[in-house]
Amino acid sequence: MAAGHWVQVADSLSRAVGRTVRVQRAQARGGGCINQGFRVDTDVGAFFVKLNTAARAQMFEAEAEGLRELGSAAAVRVPRPIASGTDGTRAWLVLEYLPLAAGGAAEQRELGCRLAALHRHTGTCFGWTRDNTVGSTPQHNDRSEDWPAFWRERRLRVQLELAARNGYGGRLQETGDRLLDGLGAFFRSYSPVPSLLHGDLWGGNVGFAAGREPVIFDPAVYYGDRETDLAMTELFGGFSAAFYSGYAQAWPLDAGYARRRDLYNLYHVLNHLNLFGGGYLEQAQRMIDRLLQFD
């Protein structure tokens, strides 16, 4: 990143902390598939800075608001958002810097307990006060009191329509439409409450701070069925048996969770198809085929 950009980042940080901040060093860190990430050392301490193009400024603003929403529940620690901005070329989000490490069984169990506590923080309806993104894909959070309708229209239909525009038509669309038409069957005897969700909870978005305190980050926040967070933990791995034991001890899952797991993970697999290409097409189709066998 050019030196001039760091001056702008420092200026926004100075306004946030109420004193002049000078950047001393910036070291590249993992920023995921979407953003660039840096540990930035300054004369007032270290920060984590995420960078993207100026067009992504609203994505960072929504992420910061999501972190504040998660933090307000006082259940699982999240990095504190400090500043954001754009200089017309780059957009940035400045976060509290938390050195993170892997956790053992005890830390994973504590994460499960704390995630259950987060999910007990509930809203009056499904969705959220603003749209955000999952990865870089727009995520629509218009509020609804009808969870199956929310999942059908705000999640699966959006991804299927985007897949069609990206050239993935044919059988994916035909079977996808059939699944959407029959979605109510998965909720005949199950009515979830609107739990506060991380929204993108895979192993890469979890770590453990000093003292082994669980930390979650890079959220796609909204209020929805808590099973969607749990389902994604099973999609890409990174969570141990101790995690699930800790969660179940705090708040056992409904007996029908296993039947809905693919329904919830299909959203993320379709999103990966739309973001990263056809390598996810076969997986999405297999999931739809399994779901259509449900009666």
Backbone bond lengths (Angstrom), bond angles and torsions (degrees), N, CA, C in turn:
res aa  C-N    CA-C-N  psi(-1)  N-CA   C-N-CA  omega(-1)  CA-C   N-CA-C  phi
1 M - - - 1.466 - - 1.525 108.77 -
2 A 1.313 116.77 137.51 1.461 121.12 -178.08 1.523 110.86 -65.54
3 A 1.361 114.73 148.94 1.469 119.92 -178.07 1.517 112.03 -57.11
4 G 1.330 117.40 -36.43 1.459 120.46 -179.66 1.506 113.19 -61.45
5 H 1.335 116.67 -34.09 1.463 119.93 177.76 1.527 110.65 -66.25
6 W 1.340 117.41 -39.69 1.453 119.65 -179.83 1.525 111.46 -65.85
7 V 1.312 116.67 -30.95 1.469 119.69 175.29 1.522 109.84 -62.11
8 Q 1.322 117.11 -42.57 1.466 121.13 179.16 1.530 110.95 -65.46
9 V 1.336 116.14 -41.47 1.468 119.48 176.72 1.525 110.06 -60.84
10 A 1.334 116.22 -44.62 1.463 120.56 179.33 1.522 111.49 -61.93
11 D 1.329 117.27 -37.74 1.464 120.50 178.56 1.531 110.81 -63.06
12 S 1.339 116.50 -43.77 1.475 118.84 179.68 1.518 110.63 -66.66
13 L 1.330 117.28 -35.98 1.452 121.16 177.48 1.530 110.50 -68.32
14 S 1.319 116.68 -38.26 1.472 120.74 177.87 1.514 111.13 -60.05
15 R 1.332 116.38 -43.22 1.468 120.04 179.14 1.527 110.70 -64.27
16 A 1.329 116.23 -35.20 1.469 119.72 -177.64 1.518 112.32 -72.28
17 V 1.335 117.64 -37.36 1.464 119.88 -175.64 1.525 112.91 -97.29
18 G 1.325 116.74 -8.85 1.455 119.91 174.79 1.512 115.18 80.67
19 R 1.326 117.72 22.30 1.457 121.57 174.96 1.527 108.48 -157.74
20 T 1.303 116.99 160.57 1.461 121.47 -178.39 1.526 110.42 -67.32
21 V 1.319 115.60 130.27 1.459 122.36 179.74 1.528 108.64 -116.90
22 R 1.306 116.53 135.01 1.460 121.53 177.73 1.527 109.34 -119.80
23 V 1.328 115.62 129.24 1.454 121.17 177.67 1.523 108.90 -77.05
24 Q 1.327 115.74 129.64 1.456 120.95 179.40 1.523 112.41 -103.04
25 R 1.327 117.12 -36.98 1.460 120.73 -178.31 1.515 109.47 -159.45
26 A 1.339 117.24 144.36 1.457 122.61 175.56 1.525 108.79 -127.85
27 Q 1.316 116.12 124.78 1.456 121.87 -178.88 1.522 109.09 -117.84
28 A 1.313 117.44 128.96 1.456 121.54 -179.88 1.520 110.32 -63.92
29 R 1.315 115.26 136.19 1.456 123.44 175.09 1.524 107.32 -131.83
30 G 1.309 115.91 167.28 1.457 119.07 178.89 1.510 111.38 -60.64
31 G 1.329 116.33 129.74 1.452 120.45 176.97 1.511 112.85 -117.48
32 G 1.351 115.63 12.04 1.453 119.56 -177.42 1.520 111.19 80.89
33 C 1.327 115.02 -167.31 1.464 120.67 -177.83 1.525 112.16 -83.78
34 I 1.320 118.33 -11.06 1.459 122.01 -170.72 1.527 111.92 -106.92
35 N 1.324 117.25 -42.90 1.466 122.14 -172.55 1.526 111.54 -116.13
36 Q 1.330 115.06 167.50 1.452 121.72 164.80 1.523 108.15 -97.03
37 G 1.329 117.25 143.75 1.451 121.11 179.36 1.507 111.29 -125.80
38 F 1.339 116.51 143.28 1.456 122.06 -178.78 1.521 109.98 -138.89
39 R 1.332 115.45 141.11 1.451 119.78 161.19 1.530 105.99 -87.04
40 V 1.317 115.65 123.34 1.462 120.70 -177.38 1.526 108.24 -115.70
41 D 1.322 115.85 116.65 1.459 121.70 176.73 1.520 109.33 -91.86
42 T 1.319 116.03 132.01 1.466 121.85 -179.16 1.529 109.04 -130.09
43 D 1.312 114.90 177.07 1.462 118.49 178.17 1.527 112.89 -75.67
44 V 1.345 117.81 -1.54 1.469 120.34 174.28 1.531 111.31 -117.59
45 G 1.323 117.19 11.10 1.456 120.30 178.08 1.513 112.96 124.75
46 A 1.328 115.47 -176.64 1.466 122.10 -177.32 1.525 110.69 -97.52
47 F 1.344 114.85 147.14 1.455 122.04 177.74 1.528 108.32 -137.41
48 F 1.336 115.19 159.77 1.468 120.31 171.60 1.520 107.38 -105.53
49 V 1.324 116.70 128.02 1.461 121.62 -176.86 1.524 109.20 -120.33
50 K 1.320 115.42 127.66 1.458 122.00 174.56 1.527 108.53 -103.07
51 L 1.323 115.99 137.08 1.462 121.74 -178.00 1.516 110.93 -124.51
52 N 1.324 115.14 146.09 1.457 121.91 171.38 1.524 106.73 -155.29
53 T 1.319 116.68 -172.62 1.457 119.99 177.72 1.525 110.24 -72.62
54 A 1.317 116.06 162.37 1.463 120.25 -179.20 1.523 111.98 -59.33
55 A 1.328 117.16 -28.52 1.463 120.90 179.92 1.521 112.29 -64.73
56 R 1.345 117.12 -16.85 1.460 121.30 -178.95 1.524 112.77 -95.30
57 A 1.322 118.15 12.47 1.461 120.57 -176.48 1.528 111.81 -58.95
58 Q 1.332 117.50 -42.35 1.464 119.83 -179.22 1.524 111.45 -67.41
59 M 1.341 116.85 -30.50 1.464 120.24 175.47 1.526 110.17 -59.97
60 F 1.345 116.49 -43.69 1.459 120.08 178.92 1.523 111.46 -68.54
61 E 1.322 117.81 -37.53 1.459 120.20 178.16 1.535 110.68 -63.07
62 A 1.334 116.42 -41.31 1.463 119.88 178.21 1.521 111.03 -67.23
63 E 1.334 117.09 -37.52 1.469 119.64 177.82 1.517 110.60 -63.34
64 A 1.333 117.29 -43.69 1.452 120.60 179.34 1.528 110.80 -61.20
65 E 1.326 116.66 -41.83 1.460 119.76 179.30 1.528 110.48 -66.47
66 G 1.342 116.27 -37.22 1.459 119.66 176.82 1.516 112.41 -64.03
67 L 1.333 117.12 -41.10 1.464 120.23 176.51 1.521 111.42 -62.36
68 R 1.338 116.41 -39.28 1.468 118.73 177.55 1.526 111.01 -65.88
69 E 1.337 116.87 -36.84 1.465 120.37 178.13 1.530 110.46 -64.50
70 L 1.320 116.58 -44.96 1.459 120.10 177.71 1.525 110.75 -63.81
71 G 1.320 116.28 -42.62 1.456 119.88 -179.75 1.510 112.87 -62.84
72 S 1.331 116.95 -32.47 1.466 120.37 -178.28 1.518 112.46 -66.17
73 A 1.336 116.85 -21.85 1.464 119.96 178.73 1.521 112.21 -76.46
74 A 1.330 117.56 -17.00 1.469 122.87 177.80 1.527 111.89 52.64
75 A 1.338 116.02 42.10 1.463 120.91 -179.09 1.528 111.57 -112.82
76 V 1.331 117.21 -52.11 1.460 123.02 178.84 1.527 107.16 -124.27
77 R 1.317 116.90 136.57 1.456 120.12 -179.80 1.521 111.04 -68.48
78 V 1.327 115.99 141.16 1.457 123.33 173.89 1.526 108.05 -130.78
79 P 1.340 118.06 155.10 1.460 119.06 174.42 1.529 110.31 -63.56
80 R 1.314 116.92 135.32 1.460 120.75 -179.00 1.526 109.76 -77.37
81 P 1.343 117.88 124.31 1.473 119.49 175.34 1.520 110.23 -72.95
82 I 1.326 116.23 136.32 1.462 120.55 -173.76 1.517 112.15 -116.29
83 A 1.317 118.31 -42.86 1.465 120.59 -177.86 1.517 109.15 -157.48
84 S 1.320 115.61 156.58 1.464 121.52 172.98 1.516 107.83 -148.84
85 G 1.321 115.90 163.07 1.457 118.58 179.33 1.506 111.79 175.93
86 T 1.316 115.16 -178.00 1.460 122.19 177.51 1.516 108.68 -149.99
87 D 1.326 116.09 148.81 1.462 120.81 175.89 1.528 111.37 -111.28
88 G 1.335 116.22 14.97 1.455 120.89 -178.83 1.509 113.38 93.98
89 T 1.333 117.19 -19.42 1.461 122.09 176.74 1.519 110.75 -115.13
90 R 1.309 115.70 -45.74 1.455 122.93 -179.10 1.520 110.35 -117.46
91 A 1.346 115.10 149.92 1.458 121.96 168.68 1.516 107.74 -117.26
92 W 1.345 116.07 150.27 1.450 118.93 -178.74 1.514 110.82 -142.73
93 L 1.314 113.50 157.71 1.459 122.58 173.04 1.523 106.76 -133.20
94 V 1.330 116.31 122.76 1.468 122.25 179.54 1.529 108.13 -100.96
95 L 1.336 114.88 126.01 1.454 121.83 -177.54 1.525 110.67 -122.67
96 E 1.315 114.98 158.06 1.452 120.95 168.86 1.531 108.76 -54.17
97 Y 1.327 116.57 136.10 1.468 119.77 177.68 1.517 109.26 -89.63
98 L 1.331 116.33 122.10 1.461 122.20 179.34 1.523 108.88 -123.55
99 P 1.325 118.92 108.94 1.473 119.83 173.66 1.529 109.27 -61.49
100 L 1.321 116.76 125.38 1.458 121.24 -173.94 1.519 110.61 -118.81
101 A 1.328 114.80 151.35 1.465 121.59 177.46 1.525 108.56 -141.25
102 A 1.333 115.22 169.11 1.462 119.88 175.10 1.515 109.33 -71.64
103 G 1.310 115.70 155.75 1.461 120.69 179.18 1.514 111.42 -115.92
104 G 1.301 115.53 154.56 1.449 121.32 175.67 1.519 111.86 -89.86
105 A 1.331 116.39 -164.57 1.463 121.01 -175.42 1.523 112.04 -60.60
106 A 1.318 117.40 -41.46 1.462 119.83 -178.28 1.524 110.98 -64.53
107 E 1.338 116.74 -40.50 1.465 120.72 -179.82 1.528 110.90 -69.68
108 Q 1.329 116.68 -38.22 1.463 120.21 177.94 1.532 110.64 -65.45
109 R 1.312 116.29 -39.97 1.475 119.48 178.06 1.525 110.54 -63.74
110 E 1.320 116.87 -40.69 1.458 120.43 178.11 1.524 110.84 -64.97
111 L 1.325 117.07 -38.63 1.464 120.35 176.16 1.524 110.72 -60.05
112 G 1.337 116.89 -43.45 1.464 119.67 177.71 1.513 112.07 -60.13
113 C 1.323 116.72 -44.10 1.472 120.32 178.97 1.524 111.05 -62.43
114 R 1.329 116.38 -43.04 1.462 119.77 -177.17 1.529 111.51 -71.88
115 L 1.326 117.43 -33.01 1.465 118.76 176.29 1.528 110.08 -64.43
116 A 1.322 116.55 -40.74 1.466 119.52 176.45 1.523 110.53 -60.56
117 A 1.332 117.39 -39.17 1.464 120.71 177.42 1.529 110.78 -64.61
118 L 1.327 116.86 -39.30 1.465 120.11 175.93 1.522 110.53 -60.16
119 H 1.318 116.32 -44.30 1.464 120.81 -177.64 1.526 112.57 -67.44
120 R 1.307 117.27 -22.23 1.467 119.90 176.10 1.534 112.03 -76.73
121 H 1.310 116.23 -7.37 1.472 121.15 172.61 1.529 106.19 -83.76
122 T 1.317 117.44 105.56 1.460 121.41 -169.49 1.525 112.10 -115.13
123 G 1.330 114.48 158.57 1.449 122.07 176.82 1.519 111.45 -111.19
124 T 1.314 115.30 -175.84 1.468 120.28 -178.26 1.514 112.50 -88.97
125 C 1.347 117.62 -16.68 1.452 120.91 178.95 1.523 108.48 -157.07
126 F 1.321 115.68 173.72 1.458 122.09 -178.33 1.529 109.72 -86.75
127 G 1.330 115.33 147.44 1.455 120.40 -177.28 1.518 110.54 110.50
128 W 1.327 115.78 -152.24 1.464 119.76 -179.40 1.522 108.90 -160.63
129 T 1.333 115.22 177.45 1.456 120.27 -177.45 1.515 113.32 -76.17
130 R 1.346 118.28 -13.87 1.453 121.08 -179.36 1.523 109.58 -151.65
131 D 1.306 116.40 158.67 1.452 121.59 172.15 1.524 108.99 -76.18
132 N 1.328 116.23 159.10 1.456 121.24 175.17 1.518 108.31 -146.53
133 T 1.308 118.09 -150.06 1.465 120.59 -179.76 1.519 109.49 -135.42
134 V 1.342 115.57 153.59 1.458 122.42 168.04 1.517 104.81 -117.66
135 G 1.350 116.54 111.94 1.455 119.28 -161.05 1.520 106.98 66.28
136 S 1.321 116.15 -126.46 1.467 119.44 173.93 1.524 112.03 -108.71
137 T 1.335 117.22 7.71 1.461 121.38 -179.60 1.527 110.07 -83.82
138 P 1.329 118.65 130.97 1.472 119.72 176.20 1.529 110.87 -56.21
139 Q 1.319 115.57 135.52 1.460 122.30 177.54 1.520 108.05 -118.41
140 H 1.340 115.86 118.65 1.459 121.82 -173.11 1.527 109.64 -91.34
141 N 1.317 115.46 125.46 1.464 121.14 -172.80 1.524 113.31 -119.03
142 D 1.339 117.81 23.92 1.458 120.06 176.62 1.527 109.61 -50.44
143 R 1.313 116.44 131.82 1.457 120.72 -171.66 1.528 112.41 -70.94
144 S 1.339 114.05 148.62 1.456 121.15 -179.98 1.516 108.80 -151.91
145 E 1.312 116.82 148.00 1.455 121.45 173.49 1.518 111.87 -93.45
146 D 1.326 117.35 -2.94 1.463 123.94 -176.31 1.527 108.69 -111.17
147 W 1.335 116.86 101.92 1.463 119.74 -176.37 1.527 113.49 -63.46
148 P 1.340 121.61 -49.45 1.465 119.04 179.15 1.528 112.15 -57.31
149 A 1.336 117.49 -38.91 1.467 119.79 178.09 1.521 110.79 -66.68
150 F 1.331 117.37 -39.57 1.465 120.89 177.50 1.525 110.07 -60.36
151 W 1.339 116.58 -47.77 1.471 119.07 -177.53 1.531 111.26 -66.10
152 R 1.316 115.89 -37.07 1.468 119.79 179.47 1.519 111.04 -68.09
153 E 1.337 118.65 -50.04 1.460 121.59 -170.20 1.531 113.63 -88.77
154 R 1.330 117.80 -36.62 1.472 120.27 -174.99 1.517 112.90 -91.58
155 R 1.341 115.91 -16.27 1.458 118.85 -176.36 1.535 112.06 -118.81
156 L 1.317 118.58 -71.68 1.458 119.84 -172.26 1.524 112.86 -68.92
157 R 1.323 118.51 -45.30 1.465 119.29 -178.05 1.532 110.83 -62.66
158 V 1.314 117.04 -40.47 1.464 120.29 179.12 1.523 110.65 -58.92
159 Q 1.326 116.84 -45.41 1.465 119.94 -178.49 1.522 111.96 -69.67
160 L 1.331 117.37 -37.99 1.463 119.82 178.05 1.526 111.12 -65.72
161 E 1.321 117.59 -41.01 1.460 120.37 178.37 1.526 111.00 -66.06
162 L 1.321 116.87 -37.62 1.460 120.28 176.81 1.530 110.21 -66.41
163 A 1.332 117.17 -39.16 1.462 120.66 177.25 1.523 110.85 -62.29
164 A 1.335 117.28 -40.27 1.466 120.17 177.62 1.526 110.61 -61.55
165 R 1.332 116.79 -42.36 1.469 119.89 177.93 1.520 111.83 -66.24
166 N 1.316 116.47 -26.63 1.462 120.56 178.77 1.524 113.01 -87.00
167 G 1.332 116.48 3.70 1.456 120.28 174.32 1.514 115.25 100.00
168 Y 1.335 117.35 6.14 1.467 120.22 -179.36 1.526 108.85 -101.38
169 G 1.318 115.44 79.32 1.458 121.21 -177.92 1.516 110.57 -103.12
170 G 1.311 115.40 -142.10 1.453 120.33 174.03 1.505 113.50 63.04
171 R 1.329 115.11 -131.16 1.460 120.87 -172.56 1.523 111.86 -63.42
172 L 1.327 118.70 -35.32 1.460 120.29 178.71 1.517 110.03 -57.69
173 Q 1.312 117.40 -43.37 1.466 120.52 -178.47 1.526 111.52 -72.79
174 E 1.321 116.70 -40.14 1.469 119.57 -178.78 1.518 111.23 -63.77
175 T 1.333 116.58 -48.21 1.465 119.30 -179.85 1.522 111.02 -72.97
176 G 1.337 116.80 -32.89 1.458 119.82 176.64 1.513 111.76 -62.31
177 D 1.328 117.31 -42.23 1.463 121.00 177.77 1.530 111.15 -62.61
178 R 1.324 116.73 -39.88 1.464 119.95 177.83 1.521 111.10 -63.46
179 L 1.322 116.38 -39.34 1.463 119.80 177.87 1.521 110.78 -64.00
180 L 1.323 117.72 -44.90 1.460 120.49 179.71 1.525 111.38 -61.00
181 D 1.320 116.79 -39.24 1.468 120.88 -179.46 1.529 111.48 -64.02
182 G 1.330 116.72 -32.15 1.468 120.22 -176.09 1.507 114.36 -104.77
183 L 1.329 117.17 17.48 1.466 120.58 -172.88 1.525 112.87 -61.77
184 G 1.321 116.87 -31.35 1.461 119.81 -177.33 1.510 113.86 -60.00
185 A 1.344 117.63 -21.94 1.462 120.53 -178.18 1.522 112.27 -63.03
186 F 1.330 117.25 -26.30 1.456 120.92 -178.33 1.532 112.47 -77.49
187 F 1.334 116.36 -7.30 1.466 120.18 -173.69 1.531 111.74 -127.11
188 R 1.328 116.97 25.06 1.464 119.86 -178.60 1.529 111.79 -62.46
189 S 1.318 117.09 -36.33 1.467 120.18 -177.36 1.520 111.52 -127.70
190 Y 1.323 116.04 27.49 1.459 120.16 -176.48 1.516 109.32 -142.33
191 S 1.332 116.40 123.78 1.464 121.79 179.83 1.525 108.70 -131.20
192 P 1.325 117.45 96.92 1.472 119.60 -177.14 1.521 112.05 -71.86
193 V 1.326 114.41 157.91 1.459 120.64 172.20 1.523 108.41 -92.36
194 P 1.344 118.90 158.49 1.472 121.15 179.46 1.525 111.47 -78.93
195 S 1.330 116.34 91.11 1.458 122.53 -179.81 1.526 110.55 -85.31
196 L 1.320 116.05 148.08 1.460 120.39 173.03 1.525 108.35 -70.77
197 L 1.335 116.26 124.27 1.464 122.53 -174.22 1.516 111.59 -114.68
198 H 1.329 115.55 146.82 1.464 120.43 166.43 1.512 108.93 -66.00
199 G 1.322 117.78 -48.45 1.454 122.54 172.54 1.515 115.77 95.80
200 D 1.343 118.11 -17.88 1.470 121.18 -179.76 1.522 108.14 -146.87
201 L 1.329 115.68 54.09 1.460 122.04 -165.80 1.529 111.67 -92.03
202 W 1.319 115.70 82.26 1.460 120.95 171.17 1.528 107.81 -113.16
203 G 1.336 116.10 171.55 1.448 120.43 -171.86 1.512 114.31 -60.14
204 G 1.331 118.14 -28.26 1.454 121.12 179.63 1.512 114.34 -72.05
205 N 1.319 117.46 -10.01 1.465 121.47 -179.80 1.529 112.49 -107.95
206 V 1.323 115.24 23.61 1.468 122.07 -179.27 1.525 108.41 -135.05
207 G 1.321 117.19 142.13 1.456 122.15 172.74 1.517 108.84 -154.60
208 F 1.329 115.30 -177.66 1.461 120.51 -178.02 1.523 108.18 -132.61
209 A 1.327 115.60 123.47 1.457 122.09 -176.22 1.526 110.13 -83.35
210 A 1.335 115.12 -179.19 1.465 120.75 178.21 1.517 109.50 -52.19
211 G 1.325 115.53 136.29 1.449 118.81 -174.66 1.511 112.12 82.49
212 R 1.347 115.32 4.20 1.470 122.64 176.91 1.519 113.08 65.16
213 E 1.319 117.17 33.37 1.456 120.90 177.53 1.522 109.67 -78.99
214 P 1.347 118.73 129.48 1.465 120.09 178.89 1.529 111.57 -63.04
215 V 1.332 115.65 140.93 1.466 123.05 178.17 1.523 107.76 -134.59
216 I 1.332 116.96 134.77 1.465 121.31 172.91 1.526 108.05 -120.33
217 F 1.331 116.49 148.97 1.466 120.73 -174.87 1.522 109.26 -153.17
218 D 1.344 116.32 -179.37 1.470 123.50 -177.84 1.532 111.97 50.28
219 P 1.336 118.45 55.42 1.461 120.52 -174.32 1.529 113.26 -83.97
220 A 1.336 113.90 166.71 1.466 123.22 169.42 1.527 105.94 -131.69
221 V 1.304 116.52 68.17 1.464 125.09 -163.64 1.527 113.03 -66.19
222 Y 1.321 115.03 140.85 1.466 123.64 164.67 1.522 107.13 -167.71
223 Y 1.327 117.64 176.26 1.455 122.75 176.26 1.522 108.18 -102.84
224 G 1.336 115.37 126.14 1.457 119.76 -177.33 1.510 111.28 -163.37
225 D 1.313 116.07 -166.49 1.459 122.11 179.04 1.530 109.09 -67.37
226 R 1.331 116.71 125.77 1.467 120.96 -179.25 1.528 111.99 -58.92
227 E 1.330 117.07 -24.60 1.462 120.19 179.53 1.523 112.41 -60.89
228 T 1.339 117.87 -25.38 1.466 118.95 -178.96 1.523 110.95 -65.96
229 D 1.342 118.48 -39.33 1.464 120.81 175.35 1.522 110.75 -64.22
230 L 1.328 116.49 -45.95 1.465 119.85 -179.11 1.521 111.20 -63.52
231 A 1.326 116.68 -40.57 1.464 119.78 179.20 1.521 111.12 -59.25
232 M 1.324 117.75 -44.16 1.457 118.71 -177.11 1.519 112.21 -67.06
233 T 1.332 118.15 -28.91 1.461 118.93 176.48 1.526 111.12 -61.13
234 E 1.324 117.13 -24.32 1.463 121.21 179.90 1.523 112.67 -90.16
235 L 1.321 117.91 -12.39 1.472 121.13 -173.56 1.520 112.22 -75.19
236 F 1.329 117.42 -47.02 1.460 121.42 -176.13 1.526 113.23 -116.65
237 G 1.318 118.38 5.77 1.455 121.44 174.56 1.520 113.37 78.86
238 G 1.339 114.32 -170.48 1.453 121.11 178.41 1.517 114.85 99.02
239 F 1.331 117.27 1.37 1.461 121.38 -178.76 1.525 108.47 -123.77
240 S 1.314 115.70 137.38 1.464 120.36 -174.03 1.523 111.68 -94.15
241 A 1.337 114.55 172.54 1.466 119.97 176.37 1.530 110.48 -60.13
242 A 1.335 116.98 -31.81 1.465 120.21 179.48 1.524 111.22 -63.97
243 F 1.326 117.39 -35.61 1.465 121.15 177.18 1.532 110.53 -59.87
244 Y 1.326 116.24 -49.95 1.467 119.87 -177.57 1.529 111.01 -67.82
245 S 1.329 116.19 -34.00 1.462 119.27 176.35 1.526 110.83 -64.74
246 G 1.332 116.50 -42.63 1.457 120.34 179.01 1.509 111.93 -63.31
247 Y 1.334 116.43 -41.18 1.462 119.73 179.41 1.536 110.23 -65.49
248 A 1.335 115.89 -48.14 1.468 120.01 -176.61 1.523 111.59 -62.83
249 Q 1.318 117.03 -34.71 1.460 120.26 177.97 1.528 110.75 -64.70
250 A 1.337 116.22 -36.65 1.467 120.35 -178.35 1.528 112.20 -81.61
251 W 1.346 116.43 -36.67 1.464 119.95 -177.48 1.529 108.90 -159.92
252 P 1.320 118.68 93.37 1.466 121.19 -177.37 1.529 111.65 -59.26
253 L 1.325 115.21 146.90 1.459 121.10 178.70 1.529 110.56 -81.21
254 D 1.326 115.75 157.40 1.457 122.24 175.40 1.533 109.60 -65.09
255 A 1.312 116.06 148.74 1.463 120.80 -177.38 1.525 112.60 -61.61
256 G 1.324 118.09 -23.66 1.459 121.19 -178.55 1.517 114.84 -88.01
257 Y 1.331 117.45 5.69 1.468 120.53 -177.43 1.524 112.39 -54.68
258 A 1.330 117.28 -43.57 1.468 120.49 -176.10 1.525 111.74 -59.86
259 R 1.331 117.64 -30.75 1.463 120.44 179.44 1.530 111.72 -75.23
260 R 1.335 116.52 -27.54 1.463 119.79 -177.61 1.534 113.33 -94.66
261 R 1.318 116.79 -9.01 1.469 120.30 -175.36 1.532 111.72 -56.96
262 D 1.319 117.84 -48.95 1.473 120.45 178.49 1.521 111.65 -64.10
263 L 1.325 116.78 -34.26 1.457 120.29 179.48 1.525 110.64 -60.49
264 Y 1.320 116.22 -39.78 1.455 120.63 -179.67 1.532 112.14 -79.79
265 N 1.319 117.11 -37.86 1.464 118.95 179.99 1.521 112.73 -74.55
266 L 1.321 117.50 -20.49 1.466 120.11 176.47 1.521 110.73 -57.84
267 Y 1.312 116.95 -36.22 1.470 120.76 178.15 1.522 110.96 -56.25
268 H 1.325 116.51 -47.15 1.466 120.40 -177.30 1.525 112.24 -73.57
269 V 1.320 117.31 -34.66 1.471 119.33 177.39 1.528 110.02 -67.60
270 L 1.330 117.63 -41.90 1.466 120.36 175.25 1.528 110.65 -62.42
271 N 1.328 116.81 -38.77 1.460 119.19 178.00 1.527 111.05 -63.87
272 H 1.331 117.33 -39.44 1.471 120.24 176.63 1.534 110.69 -66.40
273 L 1.311 116.31 -36.33 1.464 119.35 174.58 1.520 110.45 -59.44
274 N 1.319 116.47 -45.23 1.460 120.69 -178.27 1.525 112.97 -71.89
275 L 1.324 117.29 -30.82 1.460 120.31 -179.62 1.521 113.04 -84.20
276 F 1.346 116.14 -40.76 1.461 120.03 -166.80 1.522 115.06 -119.20
277 G 1.341 117.79 -5.70 1.449 118.66 171.11 1.521 115.71 107.73
278 G 1.332 113.44 -173.30 1.462 122.76 -165.91 1.506 116.45 -66.20
279 G 1.327 118.94 -8.39 1.452 119.77 177.63 1.521 112.99 -60.65
280 Y 1.334 117.13 -18.94 1.466 121.32 -179.44 1.531 113.12 -99.57
281 L 1.332 116.89 0.30 1.460 119.62 -175.63 1.524 111.24 -65.94
282 E 1.318 118.02 -47.26 1.460 120.88 -178.11 1.520 110.90 -63.03
283 Q 1.337 117.38 -40.68 1.459 120.00 178.87 1.521 111.41 -63.12
284 A 1.325 116.87 -43.36 1.467 120.07 178.15 1.515 110.98 -61.50
285 Q 1.335 116.82 -42.76 1.459 119.99 -178.62 1.522 111.16 -65.66
286 R 1.321 117.43 -40.53 1.468 120.13 177.97 1.525 110.73 -61.87
287 M 1.302 116.88 -40.38 1.465 120.12 -179.71 1.521 110.66 -64.41
288 I 1.322 116.80 -44.55 1.468 119.88 178.60 1.516 110.65 -61.62
289 D 1.330 116.56 -43.07 1.468 119.79 -179.66 1.523 111.22 -60.78
290 R 1.332 116.61 -41.07 1.476 118.91 178.06 1.522 110.41 -65.47
291 L 1.294 117.23 -42.21 1.455 120.78 -178.01 1.530 111.73 -64.93
292 L 1.304 116.65 -34.31 1.470 119.94 179.82 1.529 112.47 -69.76
293 Q 1.308 117.38 -14.41 1.471 120.79 177.16 1.531 111.68 -81.96
294 F 1.333 116.03 -10.09 1.461 119.68 -178.59 1.528 109.51 -73.23
295 D 1.297 115.63 136.15 1.469 120.94 177.56 1.528 108.85 -130.41
